[in-house]
Amino acid sequence: MRARAGDHGRLVPGRPERRLPRPRRADLRLRGKHWARDPRRGRREDHHRRASLGIHPGEGRLIAQPQSAVPLAQSLQQLQQKIGIHFRDPGLLLEAVTHSSFANESPSISPRDNERLEYLGDAVLQLIAAEYLYKHHPGATEGELTQTRSAMVNTNTLAQLAEQLGLGDYLYLGKGIAKGGGRNLKSLLANAFEAVLGAVFLDAGYDAAYHYYLNRYRALPSPVRDENFKGRLQQVAQERFGETPVYDSEGARVGQHREYTSVVFAGAQPLGTGHGASKQEAEQDAARAALEGLLGSLTEAPAAKTAKSRSRRAPRKKREAPPAEPSPAEPSAMETVPAEVVPLHAMAEEPVAPAPRSRQFGEPIE
């Protein structure tokens, strides 16, 4: 038999040694810089962290307390001012800007991420775009409405709206994603914009969500009207270079998301680079970048490429029996200025430009 320590530190012979149970971490709470027993047992709270952020648990959701101060309450207040909506439940907005990586790392601050609100916001966004197009474009076909709605709600458009709002500065991200440039990731920004839209819908209703989205969409400097950039680039590249564009795409993981990068080539010449949450979006973005570069630099192309393009197009022109081509010294307009590709309709373009005034009799022709 082994001796054990008594109540006064004495070893009592003939009694087995008994180890006292050590307190578990779940039974402790932070007081200052030391851990002490928690009489409530089974709950750990970081009081300093909660007090500094002004967060207190509500009914299933954390609610910000602006009067307690501080960084989180101030950031939510600033974001509400940018959105133009005062939330009756600020916890909805906190949930909308919380990424899953942050919720996993800091559950005591915001245990819910924005994925559920993103799901809701995506459905609301589809309805808003469909209703708007149906009301404002009665002459459009179903295919045209579907194509334009896709352009209004795709990742690139939503990312532009999020950047316009400065939403990336208000996101709560995990350390890894934040260090990896997650605040500028298009897919992450688009998802956050949808989550905020879902929060607006729950807190203020459908009409508020409707105007929240459309007011920002109309304010874009160059809103996307025709999404088929790849088709437009193929036409321009064949006319200019006699080549079919080729895309080289690869994906890389950024935090918990995957980002694709695509480079489009005409022969061996790179024309543009694009990024997206999927391979298709990255290729569309690359085609868009290539069109922006080509349509502004076609007149400055080298003469050798012009001759190569003419020689490649010659057999096709003979089969189509077009008019005779001008001499190399006088290039045609098609060789120097690309054909303007006009979308089927200027969807979602408001306000509509007024019709030109008819010329009066005797008035000089401008």
KOLVEXNU-262208 format. One line per 5 residues: their letters; for each residue x, y, z of C-alpha. Coordinates in steps of 0.2 Angstrom, whole numbers, plus 2048, in hexadecimal, padded with zeros to 3 digits. Last residue first. Layout:
A	X Y Z | ...
//
This chain:
EIPEG	77F 956 63D | 772 958 62F | 76C 96A 62E | 75A 96D 633 | 74F 972 624
FQRSR	741 965 629 | 743 960 63B | 74F 952 640 | 747 945 64B | 74D 945 65D
PAPAV	757 936 663 | 74E 92A 66E | 752 92C 681 | 75F 921 689 | 758 913 694
PEEAM	75B 916 6A7 | 760 909 6AA | 768 8FB 6A2 | 762 8EA 6A8 | 764 8E2 697
AHLPV	76B 8EB 688 | 765 8DF 67C | 76D 8D2 670 | 77E 8D8 675 | 788 8E2 668
VEAPV	799 8DB 662 | 7A2 8E9 659 | 7AD 8E2 64B | 7BF 8E5 64F | 7C8 8F4 648
TEMAS	7D8 8F3 63F | 7D6 8E3 634 | 7C3 8E6 632 | 7C6 8F7 62C | 7D1 8F1 61D
PEAPS	7E4 8F3 61D | 7EB 8FF 60F | 7FD 8FA 60C | 7F8 8E7 60D | 7ED 8EA 5FD
PEAPP	7DA 8EA 5FF | 7D0 8DA 600 | 7C5 8D5 5F2 | 7B3 8D4 5F6 | 7AD 8C4 5FF
AERKK	7AB 8B3 5F7 | 7A7 8A9 607 | 7B3 89B 601 | 7C0 8A8 5FD | 7BE 8B1 60E
RPARR	7C1 8A1 617 | 7D1 89E 60D | 7D7 8AF 610 | 7D5 8B0 623 | 7E5 8A8 628
SRSKA	7EF 8B3 61C | 7E6 8C3 622 | 7EA 8BE 635 | 7FC 8BB 630 | 7FD 8CC 627
TKAAP	7F6 8D5 636 | 801 8CC 642 | 810 8D2 638 | 809 8E3 638 | 80A 8E4 64B
AETLS	7FB 8E8 654 | 7F8 8FA 659 | 7E6 8FC 652 | 7E1 8ED 65C | 7E6 8F4 66C
GLLGE	7D6 8FA 675 | 7CA 8EC 66F | 7D8 8DF 673 | 7DB 8E4 685 | 7C9 8E5 68B
LAARA	7C5 8D5 681 | 7D4 8CC 689 | 7CE 8D1 69B | 7BC 8CB 697 | 7C3 8BB 690
ADQEA	7CD 8B8 6A0 | 7BE 8BC 6AA | 7B4 8AF 6A0 | 7C2 8A2 6A2 | 7C2 8A5 6B5
EQKSA	7AF 8A3 6B6 | 7B0 893 6AD | 7BE 88C 6B8 | 7B5 890 6C8 | 7B6 89D 6D6
GHGTG	7BE 8A9 6CA | 7CE 8B1 6C3 | 7D3 8B8 6B2 | 7E2 8BB 6A7 | 7E3 8C3 696
LPQAG	7E9 8C2 684 | 7F8 8B6 686 | 801 8B4 675 | 806 8A2 670 | 7F8 89F 664
AFVVS	7EA 8AA 66B | 7EB 8A7 67E | 7E0 8A8 68D | 7E6 8A7 69E | 7DB 8A0 6AC
TYERH	7DD 8A0 6BF | 7D1 897 6CA | 7CF 89A 6DD | 7CA 88C 6E9 | 7C3 88F 6FA
QGVRA	7C7 88A 70C | 7D7 894 70C | 7DC 898 6FB | 7DD 888 6F1 | 7E4 889 6DF
GESDY	7DC 886 6CF | 7E3 885 6BD | 7DD 88B 6AC | 7E6 88D 69B | 7D9 893 68F
VPTEG	7DB 893 67C | 7D4 8A0 670 | 7D1 89B 65E | 7DD 8A3 652 | 7DC 8AD 642
FREQA	7E4 8BB 64C | 7D8 8CA 64A | 7C8 8C2 643 | 7CA 8B2 64D | 7CF 8BB 65D
VQQLR	7C0 8C7 65B | 7B3 8B8 659 | 7BB 8AE 666 | 7BB 8BC 672 | 7A9 8BF 670
GKFNE	7A5 8AD 673 | 7B0 8AD 683 | 7A8 8BD 689 | 797 8B5 68A | 791 8BF 699
DRVPS	788 8CD 691 | 782 8DB 69C | 78F 8DC 6A9 | 78E 8ED 6B2 | 79B 8FA 6AE
PLARY	79D 907 6BB | 791 8FE 6C7 | 784 909 6CE | 776 900 6C6 | 77B 8F0 6D0
RNLYY	77C 8FA 6E0 | 76A 901 6DF | 764 8F0 6D9 | 76B 8E6 6E8 | 765 8F0 6F7
HYAAD	755 8F5 6ED | 74F 8E3 6ED | 756 8DF 6FE | 74C 8ED 705 | 73C 8E8 6FC
YGADL	73E 8D6 702 | 73E 8D9 714 | 748 8E3 721 | 751 8D6 72C | 74F 8C6 723
FVAGL	752 8CE 712 | 760 8D8 718 | 768 8C9 71F | 766 8BF 70F | 76E 8CE 705
VAEFA	77D 8CE 712 | 77F 8BB 70E | 77F 8BE 6FB | 78C 8CC 6FD | 796 8C0 708
NALLS	796 8B2 6FB | 79B 8BF 6ED | 7AA 8C5 6F8 | 7AF 8B3 6FB | 7AE 8AE 6E9
KLNRG	7B8 8BE 6E4 | 7C6 8BC 6F0 | 7CC 8CD 6F5 | 7C9 8CB 708 | 7D0 8B9 707
GGKAI	7E2 8C0 704 | 7EB 8B1 70B | 7EE 8B9 71C | 7DB 8BB 71E | 7D8 8A9 719
GKGLY	7E4 8A2 725 | 7DF 8AD 734 | 7CD 8A9 732 | 7C2 8B6 72B | 7B6 8C3 732
LYDGL	7B0 8CE 723 | 7AE 8E1 725 | 7BD 8E7 71A | 7B7 8DB 70C | 7A6 8E4 70B
GLQEA	7AD 8F4 703 | 79C 8F7 6FC | 7A3 8F9 6EA | 7AE 8E9 6EE | 79E 8DF 6F2
LQALT	795 8E5 6E2 | 7A4 8E0 6D8 | 7A5 8CF 6E0 | 792 8CD 6DC | 795 8D1 6CA
NTNVM	7A4 8C5 6C9 | 79B 8B7 6D2 | 78C 8B7 6C7 | 77C 8BF 6CC | 778 8CC 6BE
ASRTQ	781 8C2 6B0 | 776 8B3 6B4 | 767 8BE 6B4 | 76C 8C4 6A2 | 76D 8B3 69B
TLEGE	75D 8AD 6A3 | 754 8BC 69D | 75B 8BA 68B | 756 8A8 68B | 744 8AC 691
TAGPH	742 8B9 683 | 743 8CB 686 | 734 8D6 681 | 72E 8DA 693 | 73F 8E0 699
HKYLY	73C 8EB 6A9 | 72F 8E0 6B2 | 737 8CF 6AE | 748 8D5 6B0 | 745 8DC 6C1
EAAIL	73B 8CC 6C7 | 749 8C0 6C1 | 757 8CA 6C9 | 74E 8CC 6DA | 749 8BA 6DA
QLVAD	75B 8B4 6D7 | 761 8BF 6E4 | 755 8B8 6F1 | 75B 8A7 6ED | 76D 8AC 6EF
GLYEL	76A 8B5 6FF | 762 8A6 707 | 771 89B 703 | 77D 8A9 708 | 773 8AB 719
RENDR	776 899 71C | 789 89A 718 | 78C 8AA 722 | 794 8A1 731 | 78D 89F 743
PSISP	797 89E 753 | 79B 8B0 753 | 7A6 8B6 761 | 7A7 8A7 76C | 7A9 89C 75C
SENAF	7BA 8A4 758 | 7C4 898 74D | 7B5 88E 745 | 7AB 89E 743 | 7BA 8A7 73B
SSHTV	7BC 899 72E | 7AA 899 72B | 7AA 8AB 726 | 7A0 8B7 730 | 79A 8C7 726
AELLL	787 8C0 725 | 787 8BA 737 | 78C 8CC 73E | 77E 8D3 733 | 771 8C7 73A
GPDRF	777 8CB 74B | 774 8DD 748 | 761 8D9 74B | 757 8E9 747 | 763 8ED 739
HIGIK	764 8FF 734 | 765 8FE 721 | 76F 90A 715 | 77C 8FC 711 | 78A 908 714
QQLQQ	782 90E 724 | 77F 8FC 72A | 792 8F8 726 | 797 907 731 | 78C 900 740
LSQAL	793 8EF 73E | 7A5 8F5 73E | 7A1 900 74E | 799 8F1 757 | 7A8 8E6 752
PVASQ	7B6 8F2 757 | 7AF 8F9 767 | 7A3 8FE 772 | 797 8F8 77E | 78A 904 778
PQAIL	78A 8FB 767 | 784 8EA 76F | 786 8DD 761 | 77B 8CE 762 | 781 8BC 761
RGEGP	774 8B0 75C | 76A 8A2 763 | 760 8AD 76E | 76D 8BA 773 | 77F 8B7 778
HIGLS	789 8C7 77C | 795 8D0 771 | 79D 8E1 775 | 7AE 8DD 76C | 7B9 8E0 77B
ARRHH	7AE 8D9 788 | 7AC 8C9 77E | 7BF 8C7 77C | 7C2 8CB 78E | 7B5 8BF 795
DERRG	7BC 8B0 78C | 7AF 8A4 791 | 7B0 891 795 | 7A1 887 79A | 79F 876 7A1
RRPDR	79E 87B 7B3 | 793 889 7BA | 79E 88C 7C9 | 7AD 88F 7BD | 7BD 88B 7C6
AWHKG	7CB 897 7C2 | 7D8 89A 7B3 | 7E3 8A8 7B5 | 7E7 8B8 7AA | 7D8 8C2 7B0
RLRLD	7CB 8B6 7B4 | 7C9 8A9 7A6 | 7BD 89B 7A9 | 7C0 889 7AE | 7B4 87A 7AF
ARRPR	7B7 876 79D | 7C9 876 79F | 7C7 867 7AB | 7CB 868 7BD | 7D8 85B 7C3
PLRRE	7D0 84C 7CD | 7DA 848 7DD | 7E6 83A 7DC | 7E4 82D 7E9 | 7F3 825 7F1
PRGPV	7EE 815 7FA | 7ED 815 80D | 7F8 80B 819 | 804 819 81D | 7FC 82B 81E
LRGHD	808 837 816 | 806 848 81D | 802 858 813 | 7F4 85E 81E | 7E5 856 816
GARAR	7EF 846 814 | 7FC 842 806 | 7FB 82F 801 | 805 820 807 | 806 811 7FC
M	800 800 800
//
